[in-house]
Structure formats: structure tokens, C-alpha cells
Amino acid sequence: LSGKQLLEAAMAAGGKTYAPSYACSQANVLTPNFKGGNLMPVYWADQATAASEKSMNDFKVLGDLVGLSALISIIGIAVGVVFIILGGVCIAMGGKSGKVTAAA
């Protein structure tokens, strides 16, 4: 059975008639002439016949930036850990004198 026949049979079993019309949505911008009741894939395949040298270089640069983002995040975490340790040391050393300084 085709998708249309299967849908017709399901509608008939529910006691309704199958009369496809335009989609019910007022905001249907991408496919305004698509008639309701048809089956449509949920993916989009975009195929290009050729790739230029510039587009391939741009793609390579993008891949390099994605690779650098992992390195930058690791460096950021390491710097954060160092600052946490330094902060803990400063707090620990600051409480040993017992002197209280008044604000000017």
C-alpha cells in the first residue's frame, strides 16, 4: 500500500473522509503550496555538485577552530584551578595574624 492509500484506509476506519487540502497552518512559509495528507521526509538533503578550493579551505579553517576550542577550554579549566588554589592559599594565610585593620 502507498502512504496515501494507508492514510485513506485509516481515515475511513475512523469514520472520516479523506480530502487532502492545503496545510492548516497560517505560518507555513517554507511550503505554502504543500497539500495536507501527503507523507514528507523529516530530513533535508542538500547536495552540491562541486566544491571550490576556497570553500574547502574555509571548511578546513572551521575544523581547525573547532579543534582549538577544545584546547582553549582545557587551558581555561587549568587557569581556573590555579586561581582557586591561589585564592584558598590567600584565605588561609590571611587569617593567621589575628590583627584587625580598620578602614580609613
C-alpha positions as CSV (number, residue, x, y, z in Angstrom):
1,L,0.0,0.0,0.0
2,S,1.2,3.5,-0.7
3,G,1.2,6.2,2.0
4,K,-1.9,7.8,0.5
5,Q,-3.8,4.6,0.5
6,L,-2.8,3.7,4.0
7,L,-3.9,7.2,5.2
8,E,-7.3,6.8,3.3
9,A,-7.8,3.4,5.0
10,A,-7.1,4.8,8.4
11,M,-9.4,7.8,7.9
12,A,-12.2,5.5,6.6
13,A,-11.8,3.2,9.7
14,G,-12.2,6.3,11.9
15,G,-15.4,7.2,10.1
16,K,-14.0,10.3,8.5
17,T,-13.5,11.1,4.8
18,Y,-10.0,11.7,3.4
19,A,-10.0,15.0,1.5
20,P,-6.5,16.5,1.4
21,S,-6.2,20.2,1.2
22,Y,-3.7,22.8,1.9
23,A,-1.9,22.8,5.2
24,C,-3.8,24.2,8.1
25,S,-1.0,26.4,9.4
26,Q,-1.2,30.1,8.6
27,A,2.6,30.3,9.3
28,N,3.6,27.7,6.6
29,V,6.3,29.8,5.0
30,L,8.6,27.1,3.7
31,T,6.0,25.0,1.8
32,P,2.9,27.2,1.3
33,N,1.6,25.0,-1.6
34,F,2.1,21.7,0.0
35,K,-1.2,19.8,0.3
36,G,-2.0,18.2,3.6
37,G,-2.3,14.4,3.8
38,N,0.9,13.6,2.0
39,L,3.9,11.9,3.5
40,M,7.0,14.0,3.6
41,P,10.5,13.1,4.8
42,V,11.7,14.7,8.0
43,Y,15.2,15.3,6.8
44,W,16.7,17.7,4.2
45,A,19.5,16.5,1.9
46,D,21.5,19.3,0.3
47,Q,23.8,18.1,-2.4
48,A,26.4,20.2,-4.2
49,T,27.9,19.0,-7.4
50,A,31.3,20.7,-7.0
51,A,33.4,22.3,-4.3
52,S,35.8,25.1,-5.0
53,E,39.3,25.3,-3.5
54,K,38.2,28.4,-1.4
55,S,35.2,26.6,0.1
56,M,37.4,23.6,1.0
57,N,40.0,25.9,2.7
58,D,37.2,27.6,4.6
59,F,35.9,24.2,5.7
60,K,39.5,23.3,6.9
61,V,39.8,26.5,8.8
62,L,36.5,25.9,10.5
63,G,37.7,22.4,11.5
64,D,40.9,23.8,12.9
65,L,38.9,26.3,15.0
66,V,36.7,23.5,16.4
67,G,39.9,21.7,17.3
68,L,41.3,24.8,19.0
69,S,38.1,25.2,21.1
70,A,38.8,22.0,23.0
71,L,42.4,23.1,23.7
72,I,41.2,26.6,24.9
73,S,38.6,25.1,27.2
74,I,41.2,22.8,28.8
75,I,43.6,25.8,29.3
76,G,40.7,27.8,30.8
77,I,39.9,25.0,33.3
78,A,43.6,24.7,34.3
79,V,43.8,28.5,34.8
80,G,40.6,28.4,36.9
81,V,42.0,25.6,39.1
82,V,45.2,27.6,39.7
83,F,43.2,30.7,40.7
84,I,41.1,28.6,43.1
85,I,44.2,27.2,44.7
86,L,45.8,30.7,45.0
87,G,42.6,32.0,46.5
88,G,42.5,29.3,49.1
89,V,46.1,29.9,50.0
90,C,45.4,33.7,50.3
91,I,42.4,33.0,52.6
92,A,44.4,30.5,54.7
93,M,47.4,32.9,55.1
94,G,45.2,35.9,55.8
95,G,43.6,34.6,58.9
96,K,46.8,33.8,60.9
97,S,47.9,37.2,62.1
98,G,45.0,37.9,64.3
99,K,45.2,41.7,63.7
100,V,42.2,43.6,62.7
101,T,42.7,46.6,60.4
102,A,40.2,49.4,60.5
103,A,39.0,51.1,57.3
104,A,40.4,54.6,56.8
